[in-house]
Amino acid sequence: MNFQDYIRYDAVGLAELIRKKEVSADEVLQAALNRLDEVNPKLNLLAHDLRERAAAWQGSSENADTPLSGVPFLLKDLLADWEGAPTWSGSRMMQHYIAKQNSDLTQAYLDAGLRVFGKTTTPEWGAYAVTETEIYGITRNPWHLDYTAGGSSGGAAAAVASGVVPAAHGSDGGGSIRLPAHNCGVFGLKPTRGRSSYAPNASEAWQGLVCDHV
């Protein structure tokens, strides 16, 4: 699957192609990885490259109960724990943290059939409107490398805007999905308070102000 074919479809469209066996999940993933390898040296949107874990994915393109089966996806490196993978939260003090379990939201994404192959950059603790840290460096805007992708879901917005993935996980308290979406010219969805779970580590974040989705 080449990039021009890949970029024509959103997540639902890619899942439909996989379900109809018009393309394999591996071919779709490879298209995402090829695009990542092309743009990431300039954009610096990836915090953790987990493609080896994605290669071991055991999703089923035949399972109608997984509506997004095989669709490439990226988690933000904040709040969304994936068992066995790092969650650095943009902070040097978290550089040795490896998640011991999936967060409920990560599990929901996996249950939907999404094929996670990495985690995207975020400012330290998601606290800034730009995505720049000592451990990741500066994440650039796909439309103009001298501009910021925004924050705190800057890596996620850059990944979608540059065509690496059709959708990516983000989180938003004071604009951390909405600002990067605006900066990068994509659509960001901050759901209603309580619609996304922070279990098992917390009941909510920032007294319910922070909400996660894409």
C-alpha positions in Angstrom: 0.0 0.0 0.0 1.6 3.3 -1.0 1.2 6.6 0.8 -1.2 8.1 -1.8 -3.6 5.1 -1.3 -3.1 5.2 2.5 -3.9 8.9 2.9 -7.2 8.6 1.0 -8.8 6.8 4.0 -9.8 7.7 7.5 -9.6 5.1 10.3 -13.0 3.6 9.5 -12.2 3.4 5.8 -8.9 1.6 6.5 -10.7 -0.9 8.8 -13.2 -1.6 6.0 -10.5 -2.3 3.5 -8.8 -4.7 5.9 -12.1 -6.4 6.8 -12.9 -6.9 3.1 -9.3 -8.2 2.6 -8.6 -5.7 -0.1 -5.4 -4.9 1.8 -3.8 -6.6 4.8 -3.3 -5.1 8.2 0.5 -5.6 7.8 0.4 -3.6 4.5 -1.5 -0.8 6.2 1.0 -0.7 9.1 3.9 -0.7 6.8 2.4 2.3 5.0 2.2 4.1 8.4 5.8 3.2 9.3 7.1 4.3 5.9 5.5 7.7 6.4 6.7 7.9 9.9 10.3 7.2 8.8 9.9 9.9 6.1 8.6 12.7 8.2 9.8 12.1 11.8 13.4 13.2 11.3 12.1 16.7 10.5 9.0 16.8 12.8 10.2 14.8 15.9 6.8 13.7 16.8 7.6 10.2 18.2 8.5 9.7 21.9 8.8 5.9 21.7 9.1 3.7 18.7 7.2 0.5 19.5 6.9 -1.0 16.0 8.3 -4.3 17.2 5.3 -4.7 19.6 3.0 -3.7 16.7 4.5 -6.5 14.6 3.4 -9.0 17.2 -0.2 -7.7 17.1 -2.8 -10.5 17.1 -5.9 -8.6 15.9 -8.4 -10.3 13.7 -9.7 -8.6 10.5 -12.6 -11.1 10.6 -13.9 -9.9 13.9 -16.9 -7.6 13.4 -16.8 -6.7 17.1 -13.5 -4.8 16.6 -14.6 -1.9 14.3 -11.1 -0.5 13.8 -9.2 -3.8 13.5 -5.7 -3.3 12.1 -5.8 0.5 11.9 -2.4 2.0 12.9 -2.6 4.2 16.0 -0.4 6.2 18.3 -0.7 6.9 22.0 0.3 10.1 23.6 3.1 9.6 26.1 1.0 10.9 29.0 -1.6 9.1 31.1 -2.2 6.3 28.5 -0.2 3.4 30.0 0.5 0.3 27.8 1.7 -2.7 29.8 5.4 -3.2 29.2 5.9 0.2 27.4 7.4 3.4 28.8 5.3 6.4 29.9 7.7 9.3 30.4 5.2 12.2 30.5 7.8 14.4 29.0 9.8 14.4 32.2 13.3 13.2 33.0 12.2 11.9 36.3 10.0 9.4 34.5 12.6 8.0 32.2 12.8 4.6 33.9 9.0 4.1 34.3 7.6 1.1 32.5 3.8 0.5 32.8 2.8 -2.6 34.7 -0.7 -2.7 33.2 -2.9 -1.1 30.6 -4.9 2.0 31.4 -8.6 1.5 30.8 -8.6 3.8 27.8 -5.6 2.1 26.2 -7.4 -1.2 26.7 -10.5 0.2 25.0 -8.4 1.3 22.0 -6.9 -2.2 21.8 -10.3 -3.8 22.2 -11.5 -1.7 19.2 -8.7 -3.4 17.2 -6.3 -0.4 16.9 -2.7 -1.4 16.2 -0.5 0.8 18.4 3.0 1.2 17.1 4.4 4.1 19.2 3.8 7.0 21.6 3.9 10.6 20.7 5.7 13.6 22.2 4.2 15.9 24.9 5.6 18.7 27.0 6.6 17.9 30.5 3.4 16.6 32.3 1.4 18.0 29.5 1.6 21.5 31.1 2.5 23.7 28.1 1.0 24.9 24.8 4.2 23.9 22.9 5.7 20.5 22.7 9.4 21.0 23.7 11.3 19.0 26.3 14.8 18.1 27.3 14.2 14.4 26.7 12.3 14.6 23.4 13.5 17.9 21.9 11.3 20.1 19.8 8.2 18.8 17.9 7.7 20.8 14.7 4.6 21.8 12.8 4.2 19.8 9.6 3.1 22.8 7.6 6.0 25.0 8.6 9.0 23.7 10.4 9.7 27.0 12.1 6.3 26.9 13.8 5.2 24.9 16.8 2.8 22.0 16.6 1.2 23.2 19.8 0.7 21.4 23.0 0.3 19.4 24.9 -0.8 16.8 22.3 1.7 18.3 19.7 3.1 14.9 18.7 -0.3 13.5 18.1 -1.5 16.4 16.0 1.7 16.4 13.9 1.3 12.7 13.3 -2.2 13.1 12.0 -1.5 16.3 10.0 1.5 14.7 8.3 -0.4 11.5 7.4 1.3 9.1 9.7 -2.0 7.9 11.2 -5.6 8.8 10.5 -6.2 9.4 14.2 -4.1 9.5 17.4 -4.7 9.6 21.1 -4.5 13.0 22.9 -5.6 14.5 26.2 -7.0 18.0 27.0 -7.4 20.0 30.2 -6.9 23.6 29.1 -6.7 23.1 25.3 -4.2 20.3 24.9 -6.1 18.6 22.1 -7.8 21.7 20.7 -4.7 23.9 20.4 -2.5 21.4 18.5 -5.4 20.5 16.3 -5.8 24.2 15.5 -2.1 24.7 14.9 -1.8 21.7 12.6 -5.1 22.0 10.8 -6.8 18.9 12.0 -9.9 18.0 14.0 -9.5 17.4 17.7 -12.2 15.8 19.9 -12.3 16.6 23.6 -15.2 14.5 25.0 -17.5 15.5 27.8 -16.2 15.1 31.3 -16.4 11.5 32.5 -16.7 9.9 29.1 -13.1 8.6 29.1 -11.7 6.7 32.1 -8.5 7.1 34.0 -8.8 3.8 35.8 -7.1 2.0 37.2 -4.6 4.7 38.4 -7.1 7.5 39.0 -10.7 8.4 38.9 -10.2 11.7 37.1 -7.5 14.2 36.3 -7.5 17.9 37.2 -10.8 17.5 39.1 -12.4 16.3 35.8 -11.1 19.0 33.6 -8.7 16.7 31.7 -10.4 14.5 29.2 -8.8 12.0 26.7 -9.6 11.0 23.2 -8.2 11.8 19.8 
